[in-house]
Amino acid sequence: MKQRWDIFCAVVDNYGDIGFCWRLARLLAFEHGITVRLWVDDPVSLARLHPAADPALSVQQLEGIEIRTWITPMPAVDVAHVVIEAFACELPESYLRAMAALPSPPVWINLEYLSAEDWVAGCHGLASPHPRLPLTRHFFFPGFFAGTGGLLREHDYDLRRHAFNPDAFRQALNLPPARPGEATISLFGYENTALPSLLQAWSAEATPIRVLLPESRLTPAVQAFFGDSPWQRNALTVHRIPFLPQTGYDELLWISDLNFVRGEESFVRAQWAARPLVWHIYPQAGNYHRIKLAAFLRHYAAGLEDAAATALATFWHAWEAGRSADLAWPAFRDALPTLNRHAGYWAEKLATGGDLAGNLVAFASGSR
């Protein structure tokens, strides 16, 4: 019998949460033959990722995946064989009771946020009995190293990249051909007070910089920097990029020499792109996100020569803190050739851990 999976997604970080869950749903359906039902509490966010999605519909089919609007109270439905609670969102009480009423309860997986902290491997796969119901939840942690669940990556990723035509992609976005010596930077992130001074530093560079700006919370600050003038100042030119589907965003990362990313979904895609990157981590209470940022840098910078590792960490922390990124830029810029080679090595290393969707399927099969 064909397996049925339910994925529950509560949208917190704009398109990151739903972007991850939609990618996971597609991989489970297309690469593993699983019947997937995706529950999302903000269908408007999905409609931005998939233009065919209609946020007014409570039930719809997209690419063979059933999309359900997650409302309260939740309607009575058949429970799936495997239930994914994405990013520690809480399942509806009525669904939990329906799970508990079955002779053989489903595999219940709490798919956690991504972290490079050392404790993750020790908690990955742990079981947690429900305090009231005859159910057991398992914790599944994405990760960058052995003992974790790995990262989402399509089996045809390398084939798509090999077939990619950068000139055609540029033309589709009305971008001119890259000039000799020009650096292309994709800029995606949360609001950041370090941006105006960094834009000014880029405008003063000796060689041209072309910034590709997808829609994000940084757009108003870029608009304020240029005012009513064209988005070009000395060495710096900024192009506003329309909202791209997930495959198109991958291609944007591929044509860029440096990628500024945020959250989790774009962060992971930038690592697969094997280009230098700058991560704006999602802020958390008590500045806990800085611990997570430092943990990732410890793993990512391992093996880098000291000067490049210092330049990397200094710029990332300056960007996260929203200050002095312009002062940290020259050393970071000079380290980019080294960081580019290192990014390729890092992507190859990540690929040895298997992909998260496949690891989830194997885990669920072993937990029944």
N, C-alpha and C positions, 0 to 999 in steps of 0.2 A: 504494500500500500504506500502511495506517495505521501511523504511527510508534509505536514502543515505546520508552519511557524507563524507566531504572532510577534510583531515588534512594536513596542510602545515607546513613543517619542514625545517628550514634553520640550517644546522649543524655548530655550533660555537665551542662547547666544545667536540671535538672528538666523543666519543660514548654516552655521556650523553644525548644530545638532541634527537638523533635518537633512543637511547635506551628507553627513556620515550615515544616518539611518537609511536614506534613499540609496546610497551607494551599496550599503550592506544588503539591502533587500534585493537589489538587482544582481549582485554577485551570487547570493543564495539561490535565486531563481534561475539565472542563466548558466551558471557554472556548476551548480549542484542539483538542479532539477527539483528544487523545493517549492511548494506552494506557499507563498508569503502573503500575509495580511499586515499592512502597516497602519498603525493607529497614530495619528498626529493631532495635537491640540491646536495647532495653528496652520490650517491648510493654505493660508495665503503665502506663507514662506515656501511651501512646496511649489506653488504656482510660479514663483520666480525661478526656480530651478528647472521646472518642466512646464513650458508654455501651454501644453495640452491639459494640464490639471485645472479643474474648475473648483475653486474654493467654496462655491455655493452648494456643491453636492456633498451629501453625507456619506455616500458610497460611490466609488468609481473604479474603473480598471485602467491602469497605465502600464503599458509594456508587459501585460500579463500579471501584474501585481495589483492586488486589491487594496485600495486606499480607503480608510475609514476615518471620519472625523471623530476624534476622541471627545465625547461630551459627558456631562454629568447630569442626571444619572445615565450610566452606560446601558445600552440595550442588551437584552439576553442574547448571547451568541454561543455557538459551539466552541469549546476550548481547544486550542491547538495542541499538537504533540510537544512542541517546544515553545516556551514563552520567554521573550527577551525584554527585560526591563532596562531600557537604554539610559545610561548616565544616572543611575540611582533614582529614576522617577518612580513613584509609588503606584503599583497596580490598583485598579478600582476594587473596592471591597467585594462588590458583587461578583467580579471575575475571580477573585481569590477563592470565594466560597464555592463557585462552580468548579474550580480546579480541585478543591479539597473533596468535593462530592464524588469525584470519579473513582472507580475501582483501582485504576492505575494513574496516579497524578502525572501531569506533564513534567518534562525537564524545565526547571525554572532557573533562568540565568540573569543575574544582575551584571550587566555590561558596564563596567566602571569607566571613569575618565582616564585619559592617558597620563602616565607619569613615568619619569626615569628614576624615581627614588628607589633606593636599594631594597626597601621593605616590600615592594610590590611583588617580587618573585615569591616571597614567602606566603603571601596572602592569595595568590592566584590559584583558583580552583577550590578554595576552601568552601565547605558546606556550612549552612546556617539554618537550623530548624526554626520554623515559624513558632512564635510564642503561644499561639492559640489553636492553630489549624495543623492537620497532619500533612504538612508540606515542608519541603527543604529547598532552600535557595542556594545557588552556587555563585560565587564571585569570580568573574572573569575579567582579567586586566589586560588591555592592550599594552604593548611594551616594545622596547628596543633591544632587549637582550634575552638570552636563554632563560626559560622558566616563566615566560609571560606569553600572552596570546598573539603577539606580533601585530602587524599593521595591515590595513586594507590595501590590496593591490590586485588589479585585474590580471588575468593570465595573458591577455594580449597587449599588455602595456608596452613591452619592448617592440612588438610588431607595429603598434600604432606610432611609436616614436620614430622608428626606422622609416616608416612611410610618410612621415610628416613633411610638408612643404612649407618652410618658413616664409618664402617669398609670397606664396598664395595667401597665407594667413595675414601677413602684413597688408597685402592689397585689400583683403576683405575688411580690414579695420581702417582702411584709408590712411595707412602709415607709409611714409616714404621709405625707400631703402636706407639701411644704416649707412652713415657716413664713415669714412676711414677714421679709426681711433675712437669712435663714438661708443659710449657705454649705455646699454639699455637696462633700465631699472623698473620692475613692477612694484607698485606701492599700494599695499592693502593693509589696513590696520584699524585700531580704535583711535578715538580722539587722543592727540598727543601734543603737549605744549612744546616739545622739542622740534616740531616740524618746521615752523617759520625760519628758525636760524639754520636748520639743515638745508632748506631750499636755498637760502642765501649763500651758504657754503658751496652748494652745487653750481649755482649761477656764476661763482667766481673761479670755477675750475679752468684749467688751461685747455682741456679737451672737452668736446661736447657730451652732454648727458641728456638722454631722452627718457623721460619718466612716463610710464604707462599706468594710468590711474583708474582701476576698476571702482565701481560704486562702493563707497564705504563711509565711515564716520570721519575720514580725513578730508573728504571733498570740500566741506565748507572752509576749512583752514587754507586749502590751496586757493580757493576762490578769493579769500580775503587777502592772501599774499599778493596776488596779481591785480586785484581790484577790477577795474573796467578795461584794463589793458589785455592784449592777447597773452596767452599763457606761454610766454617766451621771454627770458631775461638773460642776456649775455650767453653763457654756455648752456643754459638750461632751457629745455622745451618740455612741456607737459601736455600729454594727450589724454583726454577723458575717454575711457573705454566703456562701451555698453555692457550691460549685465550679460555674462557669458554662461552657457551651460557647462556642466562639469568637464566634459571633454575639451571644450574651448578654453577653460581656465588652465587645464594642463598645458595646452599649447602656448598660452601666454607665458607660463613659467619657463617653457622650453626656449622661447626666443629671447629671454631676458638674461642678462649677465649677473644680475643680483635681484633677489626676490624678498621683498618685505611682506610678511604674512602674519596672521593672528590666530588666536584660538587653537583649534585642534585640526579641523579638516584641511584648511589651506596649509597649515604647518606640515602635516604629513605629506601632502602632495608636493610641496617644495623640496622635501628630502628625496622623494623619488625622482624629481627633476634633475638631481645631481648638479645643482648650481649653488653658489654661496647664498645664504639666506640670513634674514634678521627676523627674529620672532618677537611679536608683541603678545605676551601671554595674557590670558584672561585674568583680570584682577580679582583677588579673593580677600575676604575679611582677614584682618591681622597680617596682611602682606604675606600670606602663606604661599602665594604664587611665586614669590622670589626664591623660596626654598626649592620649588619645582624647577624654576629656571636654572638655578645653580646646579641642581642635580643633572639636568640634561646636558649642560655645558661640560660637566665633568666627564661624561661619557663621550660626547660629541668631539671634544677637543683632545681626547686621548690620542697621543701619537703626533700631534701637531708640534712644530718647533715653537719654542717659547715666545718669540716675538709675535707670530701669527696668533697663537692662543691668547696672548694678552690683548692684542688688538681686537680679536673677536669678542672676548668677554667684556672688555671695556665699552665697546660700542653697544653691545646688546643691553648691558645694564644701564647705560646712558639713555638709550631709546625707551627702555621700560620705565625708567624713572621720569622721563619727560624733560630732561635737561642735559645740556653739554654734549649732545650728539654731534653738533658741528665741530666741537673741539676734538672729539674722538674720531671723526671722519678721516682725516689724513692718514693716520696709521692703519685704519681699517681698509681704506682704499688701496694702500700700498701692499696689504696682505692678500688682496683678492686673488691674484694668480695662484698663490699657495692654497688658499681656501677653496678655489675651484677644483684643484686636483684632489683635495681632501674630501670634497663633497661627492666626487665619483667613487672614491674608496668607501665612504660611509654608506652610500646607496647599495653598493654591492654587498656590504656586510649585513645590512638590514634584510636583504633578499634571502639570505641563508636561513632566516627564522620562519619561513613560510608565511602565507597570508592569513590575516585574521579570520576571514570567512571560512576558509578551509579548516583552520584550527578550531573554530567554533563548532563546525559540523562534527569533527572528530571528537571533541569534548562532549557534545550532546549525545553522540552515539555511545560513548563510554559511560555515561551517567544514567542510562536507562535501566 
